[in-house]
Amino acid sequence: SSGINAEYGVCRFFQGVGAYIGVSTVFVLMLEYTAVKHRALVNVLYQFSWAVGYLITTLTGYLIKDWNWLAACSGFLYLVVSVPPVLLIKESPRYLLISKNDKRRS
């Protein structure tokens, strides 16, 4: 039983690190694609989505009493919500500008 808990802890650690990297990347890309005059509004809406997520997590915890099922459902929901957008994201405008300039130099 303690081996399973240790494995669970290690998996949650790596999930947390991956989520942090993903969230940071999405935030930067989101602001790169947004016009300067709308960045404040987009930032507020992005931060508001965290509050909504906390409310949904609390509701899910209330409805699903078993922590194993709660972890599985939250992991599955994270997978469904976060993976498809990654497949649709275009290259960063700054990256394209830098790579275009690098090709001209060589």
Phi and psi in radians as a Rosetta constraint file:
Dihedral C 1 N 2 CA 2 C 2 CIRCULARHARMONIC -1.232 0.35
Dihedral N 2 CA 2 C 2 N 3 CIRCULARHARMONIC -0.501 0.35
Dihedral C 2 N 3 CA 3 C 3 CIRCULARHARMONIC -1.146 0.35
Dihedral N 3 CA 3 C 3 N 4 CIRCULARHARMONIC -0.674 0.35
Dihedral C 3 N 4 CA 4 C 4 CIRCULARHARMONIC -1.160 0.35
Dihedral N 4 CA 4 C 4 N 5 CIRCULARHARMONIC -0.723 0.35
Dihedral C 4 N 5 CA 5 C 5 CIRCULARHARMONIC -1.135 0.35
Dihedral N 5 CA 5 C 5 N 6 CIRCULARHARMONIC -0.672 0.35
Dihedral C 5 N 6 CA 6 C 6 CIRCULARHARMONIC -1.142 0.35
Dihedral N 6 CA 6 C 6 N 7 CIRCULARHARMONIC -0.761 0.35
Dihedral C 6 N 7 CA 7 C 7 CIRCULARHARMONIC -1.091 0.35
Dihedral N 7 CA 7 C 7 N 8 CIRCULARHARMONIC -0.710 0.35
Dihedral C 7 N 8 CA 8 C 8 CIRCULARHARMONIC -1.086 0.35
Dihedral N 8 CA 8 C 8 N 9 CIRCULARHARMONIC -0.771 0.35
Dihedral C 8 N 9 CA 9 C 9 CIRCULARHARMONIC -1.090 0.35
Dihedral N 9 CA 9 C 9 N 10 CIRCULARHARMONIC -0.723 0.35
Dihedral C 9 N 10 CA 10 C 10 CIRCULARHARMONIC -1.139 0.35
Dihedral N 10 CA 10 C 10 N 11 CIRCULARHARMONIC -0.760 0.35
Dihedral C 10 N 11 CA 11 C 11 CIRCULARHARMONIC -1.100 0.35
Dihedral N 11 CA 11 C 11 N 12 CIRCULARHARMONIC -0.733 0.35
Dihedral C 11 N 12 CA 12 C 12 CIRCULARHARMONIC -1.145 0.35
Dihedral N 12 CA 12 C 12 N 13 CIRCULARHARMONIC -0.609 0.35
Dihedral C 12 N 13 CA 13 C 13 CIRCULARHARMONIC -1.057 0.35
Dihedral N 13 CA 13 C 13 N 14 CIRCULARHARMONIC -0.877 0.35
Dihedral C 13 N 14 CA 14 C 14 CIRCULARHARMONIC -1.171 0.35
Dihedral N 14 CA 14 C 14 N 15 CIRCULARHARMONIC -0.579 0.35
Dihedral C 14 N 15 CA 15 C 15 CIRCULARHARMONIC -1.122 0.35
Dihedral N 15 CA 15 C 15 N 16 CIRCULARHARMONIC -0.718 0.35
Dihedral C 15 N 16 CA 16 C 16 CIRCULARHARMONIC -1.131 0.35
Dihedral N 16 CA 16 C 16 N 17 CIRCULARHARMONIC -0.739 0.35
Dihedral C 16 N 17 CA 17 C 17 CIRCULARHARMONIC -1.114 0.35
Dihedral N 17 CA 17 C 17 N 18 CIRCULARHARMONIC -0.788 0.35
Dihedral C 17 N 18 CA 18 C 18 CIRCULARHARMONIC -1.111 0.35
Dihedral N 18 CA 18 C 18 N 19 CIRCULARHARMONIC -0.686 0.35
Dihedral C 18 N 19 CA 19 C 19 CIRCULARHARMONIC -1.143 0.35
Dihedral N 19 CA 19 C 19 N 20 CIRCULARHARMONIC -0.706 0.35
Dihedral C 19 N 20 CA 20 C 20 CIRCULARHARMONIC -1.093 0.35
Dihedral N 20 CA 20 C 20 N 21 CIRCULARHARMONIC -0.768 0.35
Dihedral C 20 N 21 CA 21 C 21 CIRCULARHARMONIC -1.091 0.35
Dihedral N 21 CA 21 C 21 N 22 CIRCULARHARMONIC -0.771 0.35
Dihedral C 21 N 22 CA 22 C 22 CIRCULARHARMONIC -1.109 0.35
Dihedral N 22 CA 22 C 22 N 23 CIRCULARHARMONIC -0.764 0.35
Dihedral C 22 N 23 CA 23 C 23 CIRCULARHARMONIC -1.136 0.35
Dihedral N 23 CA 23 C 23 N 24 CIRCULARHARMONIC -0.737 0.35
Dihedral C 23 N 24 CA 24 C 24 CIRCULARHARMONIC -1.104 0.35
Dihedral N 24 CA 24 C 24 N 25 CIRCULARHARMONIC -0.744 0.35
Dihedral C 24 N 25 CA 25 C 25 CIRCULARHARMONIC -1.144 0.35
Dihedral N 25 CA 25 C 25 N 26 CIRCULARHARMONIC -0.776 0.35
Dihedral C 25 N 26 CA 26 C 26 CIRCULARHARMONIC -1.086 0.35
Dihedral N 26 CA 26 C 26 N 27 CIRCULARHARMONIC -0.725 0.35
Dihedral C 26 N 27 CA 27 C 27 CIRCULARHARMONIC -1.078 0.35
Dihedral N 27 CA 27 C 27 N 28 CIRCULARHARMONIC -0.805 0.35
Dihedral C 27 N 28 CA 28 C 28 CIRCULARHARMONIC -1.125 0.35
Dihedral N 28 CA 28 C 28 N 29 CIRCULARHARMONIC -0.819 0.35
Dihedral C 28 N 29 CA 29 C 29 CIRCULARHARMONIC -1.096 0.35
Dihedral N 29 CA 29 C 29 N 30 CIRCULARHARMONIC -0.687 0.35
Dihedral C 29 N 30 CA 30 C 30 CIRCULARHARMONIC -1.059 0.35
Dihedral N 30 CA 30 C 30 N 31 CIRCULARHARMONIC -0.755 0.35
Dihedral C 30 N 31 CA 31 C 31 CIRCULARHARMONIC -1.279 0.35
Dihedral N 31 CA 31 C 31 N 32 CIRCULARHARMONIC -0.494 0.35
Dihedral C 31 N 32 CA 32 C 32 CIRCULARHARMONIC -1.179 0.35
Dihedral N 32 CA 32 C 32 N 33 CIRCULARHARMONIC -0.625 0.35
Dihedral C 32 N 33 CA 33 C 33 CIRCULARHARMONIC -1.414 0.35
Dihedral N 33 CA 33 C 33 N 34 CIRCULARHARMONIC -0.236 0.35
Dihedral C 33 N 34 CA 34 C 34 CIRCULARHARMONIC -1.613 0.35
Dihedral N 34 CA 34 C 34 N 35 CIRCULARHARMONIC 2.427 0.35
Dihedral C 34 N 35 CA 35 C 35 CIRCULARHARMONIC -1.097 0.35
Dihedral N 35 CA 35 C 35 N 36 CIRCULARHARMONIC 2.594 0.35
Dihedral C 35 N 36 CA 36 C 36 CIRCULARHARMONIC -0.989 0.35
Dihedral N 36 CA 36 C 36 N 37 CIRCULARHARMONIC -0.698 0.35
Dihedral C 36 N 37 CA 37 C 37 CIRCULARHARMONIC -1.231 0.35
Dihedral N 37 CA 37 C 37 N 38 CIRCULARHARMONIC -0.281 0.35
Dihedral C 37 N 38 CA 38 C 38 CIRCULARHARMONIC -1.854 0.35
Dihedral N 38 CA 38 C 38 N 39 CIRCULARHARMONIC -0.001 0.35
Dihedral C 38 N 39 CA 39 C 39 CIRCULARHARMONIC -1.111 0.35
Dihedral N 39 CA 39 C 39 N 40 CIRCULARHARMONIC -0.664 0.35
Dihedral C 39 N 40 CA 40 C 40 CIRCULARHARMONIC -1.102 0.35
Dihedral N 40 CA 40 C 40 N 41 CIRCULARHARMONIC -0.786 0.35
Dihedral C 40 N 41 CA 41 C 41 CIRCULARHARMONIC -1.113 0.35
Dihedral N 41 CA 41 C 41 N 42 CIRCULARHARMONIC -0.785 0.35
Dihedral C 41 N 42 CA 42 C 42 CIRCULARHARMONIC -1.086 0.35
Dihedral N 42 CA 42 C 42 N 43 CIRCULARHARMONIC -0.693 0.35
Dihedral C 42 N 43 CA 43 C 43 CIRCULARHARMONIC -1.108 0.35
Dihedral N 43 CA 43 C 43 N 44 CIRCULARHARMONIC -0.755 0.35
Dihedral C 43 N 44 CA 44 C 44 CIRCULARHARMONIC -1.102 0.35
Dihedral N 44 CA 44 C 44 N 45 CIRCULARHARMONIC -0.770 0.35
Dihedral C 44 N 45 CA 45 C 45 CIRCULARHARMONIC -1.121 0.35
Dihedral N 45 CA 45 C 45 N 46 CIRCULARHARMONIC -0.664 0.35
Dihedral C 45 N 46 CA 46 C 46 CIRCULARHARMONIC -1.107 0.35
Dihedral N 46 CA 46 C 46 N 47 CIRCULARHARMONIC -0.793 0.35
Dihedral C 46 N 47 CA 47 C 47 CIRCULARHARMONIC -1.176 0.35
Dihedral N 47 CA 47 C 47 N 48 CIRCULARHARMONIC -0.599 0.35
Dihedral C 47 N 48 CA 48 C 48 CIRCULARHARMONIC -1.107 0.35
Dihedral N 48 CA 48 C 48 N 49 CIRCULARHARMONIC -0.581 0.35
Dihedral C 48 N 49 CA 49 C 49 CIRCULARHARMONIC -1.104 0.35
Dihedral N 49 CA 49 C 49 N 50 CIRCULARHARMONIC -0.512 0.35
Dihedral C 49 N 50 CA 50 C 50 CIRCULARHARMONIC -1.137 0.35
Dihedral N 50 CA 50 C 50 N 51 CIRCULARHARMONIC -0.743 0.35
Dihedral C 50 N 51 CA 51 C 51 CIRCULARHARMONIC -1.091 0.35
Dihedral N 51 CA 51 C 51 N 52 CIRCULARHARMONIC -0.733 0.35
Dihedral C 51 N 52 CA 52 C 52 CIRCULARHARMONIC -1.107 0.35
Dihedral N 52 CA 52 C 52 N 53 CIRCULARHARMONIC -0.704 0.35
Dihedral C 52 N 53 CA 53 C 53 CIRCULARHARMONIC -1.083 0.35
Dihedral N 53 CA 53 C 53 N 54 CIRCULARHARMONIC -0.687 0.35
Dihedral C 53 N 54 CA 54 C 54 CIRCULARHARMONIC -1.124 0.35
Dihedral N 54 CA 54 C 54 N 55 CIRCULARHARMONIC -0.685 0.35
Dihedral C 54 N 55 CA 55 C 55 CIRCULARHARMONIC -1.135 0.35
Dihedral N 55 CA 55 C 55 N 56 CIRCULARHARMONIC -0.729 0.35
Dihedral C 55 N 56 CA 56 C 56 CIRCULARHARMONIC -1.143 0.35
Dihedral N 56 CA 56 C 56 N 57 CIRCULARHARMONIC -0.689 0.35
Dihedral C 56 N 57 CA 57 C 57 CIRCULARHARMONIC -1.101 0.35
Dihedral N 57 CA 57 C 57 N 58 CIRCULARHARMONIC -0.738 0.35
Dihedral C 57 N 58 CA 58 C 58 CIRCULARHARMONIC -1.108 0.35
Dihedral N 58 CA 58 C 58 N 59 CIRCULARHARMONIC -0.776 0.35
Dihedral C 58 N 59 CA 59 C 59 CIRCULARHARMONIC -1.094 0.35
Dihedral N 59 CA 59 C 59 N 60 CIRCULARHARMONIC -0.747 0.35
Dihedral C 59 N 60 CA 60 C 60 CIRCULARHARMONIC -1.093 0.35
Dihedral N 60 CA 60 C 60 N 61 CIRCULARHARMONIC -0.731 0.35
Dihedral C 60 N 61 CA 61 C 61 CIRCULARHARMONIC -1.111 0.35
Dihedral N 61 CA 61 C 61 N 62 CIRCULARHARMONIC -0.580 0.35
Dihedral C 61 N 62 CA 62 C 62 CIRCULARHARMONIC -1.234 0.35
Dihedral N 62 CA 62 C 62 N 63 CIRCULARHARMONIC -0.683 0.35
Dihedral C 62 N 63 CA 63 C 63 CIRCULARHARMONIC -1.394 0.35
Dihedral N 63 CA 63 C 63 N 64 CIRCULARHARMONIC -0.580 0.35
Dihedral C 63 N 64 CA 64 C 64 CIRCULARHARMONIC -1.907 0.35
Dihedral N 64 CA 64 C 64 N 65 CIRCULARHARMONIC 1.861 0.35
Dihedral C 64 N 65 CA 65 C 65 CIRCULARHARMONIC -1.406 0.35
Dihedral N 65 CA 65 C 65 N 66 CIRCULARHARMONIC -0.542 0.35
Dihedral C 65 N 66 CA 66 C 66 CIRCULARHARMONIC -1.398 0.35
Dihedral N 66 CA 66 C 66 N 67 CIRCULARHARMONIC 2.140 0.35
Dihedral C 66 N 67 CA 67 C 67 CIRCULARHARMONIC -1.175 0.35
Dihedral N 67 CA 67 C 67 N 68 CIRCULARHARMONIC -0.465 0.35
Dihedral C 67 N 68 CA 68 C 68 CIRCULARHARMONIC -1.134 0.35
Dihedral N 68 CA 68 C 68 N 69 CIRCULARHARMONIC -0.805 0.35
Dihedral C 68 N 69 CA 69 C 69 CIRCULARHARMONIC -1.201 0.35
Dihedral N 69 CA 69 C 69 N 70 CIRCULARHARMONIC -0.622 0.35
Dihedral C 69 N 70 CA 70 C 70 CIRCULARHARMONIC -1.091 0.35
Dihedral N 70 CA 70 C 70 N 71 CIRCULARHARMONIC -0.778 0.35
Dihedral C 70 N 71 CA 71 C 71 CIRCULARHARMONIC -1.120 0.35
Dihedral N 71 CA 71 C 71 N 72 CIRCULARHARMONIC -0.727 0.35
Dihedral C 71 N 72 CA 72 C 72 CIRCULARHARMONIC -1.142 0.35
Dihedral N 72 CA 72 C 72 N 73 CIRCULARHARMONIC -0.752 0.35
Dihedral C 72 N 73 CA 73 C 73 CIRCULARHARMONIC -1.172 0.35
Dihedral N 73 CA 73 C 73 N 74 CIRCULARHARMONIC -0.727 0.35
Dihedral C 73 N 74 CA 74 C 74 CIRCULARHARMONIC -1.197 0.35
Dihedral N 74 CA 74 C 74 N 75 CIRCULARHARMONIC -0.649 0.35
Dihedral C 74 N 75 CA 75 C 75 CIRCULARHARMONIC -1.144 0.35
Dihedral N 75 CA 75 C 75 N 76 CIRCULARHARMONIC -0.720 0.35
Dihedral C 75 N 76 CA 76 C 76 CIRCULARHARMONIC -1.156 0.35
Dihedral N 76 CA 76 C 76 N 77 CIRCULARHARMONIC -0.739 0.35
Dihedral C 76 N 77 CA 77 C 77 CIRCULARHARMONIC -1.092 0.35
Dihedral N 77 CA 77 C 77 N 78 CIRCULARHARMONIC -0.724 0.35
Dihedral C 77 N 78 CA 78 C 78 CIRCULARHARMONIC -1.074 0.35
Dihedral N 78 CA 78 C 78 N 79 CIRCULARHARMONIC -0.724 0.35
Dihedral C 78 N 79 CA 79 C 79 CIRCULARHARMONIC -1.105 0.35
Dihedral N 79 CA 79 C 79 N 80 CIRCULARHARMONIC -0.788 0.35
Dihedral C 79 N 80 CA 80 C 80 CIRCULARHARMONIC -1.157 0.35
Dihedral N 80 CA 80 C 80 N 81 CIRCULARHARMONIC -0.645 0.35
Dihedral C 80 N 81 CA 81 C 81 CIRCULARHARMONIC -1.443 0.35
Dihedral N 81 CA 81 C 81 N 82 CIRCULARHARMONIC -0.585 0.35
Dihedral C 81 N 82 CA 82 C 82 CIRCULARHARMONIC -1.706 0.35
Dihedral N 82 CA 82 C 82 N 83 CIRCULARHARMONIC -0.475 0.35
Dihedral C 82 N 83 CA 83 C 83 CIRCULARHARMONIC -1.336 0.35
Dihedral N 83 CA 83 C 83 N 84 CIRCULARHARMONIC -0.816 0.35
Dihedral C 83 N 84 CA 84 C 84 CIRCULARHARMONIC -1.004 0.35
Dihedral N 84 CA 84 C 84 N 85 CIRCULARHARMONIC -0.719 0.35
Dihedral C 84 N 85 CA 85 C 85 CIRCULARHARMONIC -1.085 0.35
Dihedral N 85 CA 85 C 85 N 86 CIRCULARHARMONIC -0.551 0.35
Dihedral C 85 N 86 CA 86 C 86 CIRCULARHARMONIC -1.085 0.35
Dihedral N 86 CA 86 C 86 N 87 CIRCULARHARMONIC -0.610 0.35
Dihedral C 86 N 87 CA 87 C 87 CIRCULARHARMONIC -1.278 0.35
Dihedral N 87 CA 87 C 87 N 88 CIRCULARHARMONIC -0.335 0.35
Dihedral C 87 N 88 CA 88 C 88 CIRCULARHARMONIC -1.765 0.35
Dihedral N 88 CA 88 C 88 N 89 CIRCULARHARMONIC -0.191 0.35
Dihedral C 88 N 89 CA 89 C 89 CIRCULARHARMONIC -1.248 0.35
Dihedral N 89 CA 89 C 89 N 90 CIRCULARHARMONIC 2.332 0.35
Dihedral C 89 N 90 CA 90 C 90 CIRCULARHARMONIC -1.473 0.35
Dihedral N 90 CA 90 C 90 N 91 CIRCULARHARMONIC 3.041 0.35
Dihedral C 90 N 91 CA 91 C 91 CIRCULARHARMONIC -1.128 0.35
Dihedral N 91 CA 91 C 91 N 92 CIRCULARHARMONIC 2.657 0.35
Dihedral C 91 N 92 CA 92 C 92 CIRCULARHARMONIC -1.122 0.35
Dihedral N 92 CA 92 C 92 N 93 CIRCULARHARMONIC 2.391 0.35
Dihedral C 92 N 93 CA 93 C 93 CIRCULARHARMONIC -1.020 0.35
Dihedral N 93 CA 93 C 93 N 94 CIRCULARHARMONIC -0.661 0.35
Dihedral C 93 N 94 CA 94 C 94 CIRCULARHARMONIC -1.162 0.35
Dihedral N 94 CA 94 C 94 N 95 CIRCULARHARMONIC -0.681 0.35
Dihedral C 94 N 95 CA 95 C 95 CIRCULARHARMONIC -1.109 0.35
Dihedral N 95 CA 95 C 95 N 96 CIRCULARHARMONIC -0.762 0.35
Dihedral C 95 N 96 CA 96 C 96 CIRCULARHARMONIC -1.105 0.35
Dihedral N 96 CA 96 C 96 N 97 CIRCULARHARMONIC -0.685 0.35
Dihedral C 96 N 97 CA 97 C 97 CIRCULARHARMONIC -1.136 0.35
Dihedral N 97 CA 97 C 97 N 98 CIRCULARHARMONIC -0.783 0.35
Dihedral C 97 N 98 CA 98 C 98 CIRCULARHARMONIC -1.160 0.35
Dihedral N 98 CA 98 C 98 N 99 CIRCULARHARMONIC -0.770 0.35
Dihedral C 98 N 99 CA 99 C 99 CIRCULARHARMONIC -1.167 0.35
Dihedral N 99 CA 99 C 99 N 100 CIRCULARHARMONIC -0.584 0.35
Dihedral C 99 N 100 CA 100 C 100 CIRCULARHARMONIC -1.146 0.35
Dihedral N 100 CA 100 C 100 N 101 CIRCULARHARMONIC -0.732 0.35
Dihedral C 100 N 101 CA 101 C 101 CIRCULARHARMONIC -1.186 0.35
Dihedral N 101 CA 101 C 101 N 102 CIRCULARHARMONIC -0.647 0.35
Dihedral C 101 N 102 CA 102 C 102 CIRCULARHARMONIC -1.124 0.35
Dihedral N 102 CA 102 C 102 N 103 CIRCULARHARMONIC -0.667 0.35
Dihedral C 102 N 103 CA 103 C 103 CIRCULARHARMONIC -1.167 0.35
Dihedral N 103 CA 103 C 103 N 104 CIRCULARHARMONIC -0.593 0.35
Dihedral C 103 N 104 CA 104 C 104 CIRCULARHARMONIC -1.217 0.35
Dihedral N 104 CA 104 C 104 N 105 CIRCULARHARMONIC -0.598 0.35
Dihedral C 104 N 105 CA 105 C 105 CIRCULARHARMONIC -1.233 0.35
Dihedral N 105 CA 105 C 105 N 106 CIRCULARHARMONIC -0.561 0.35
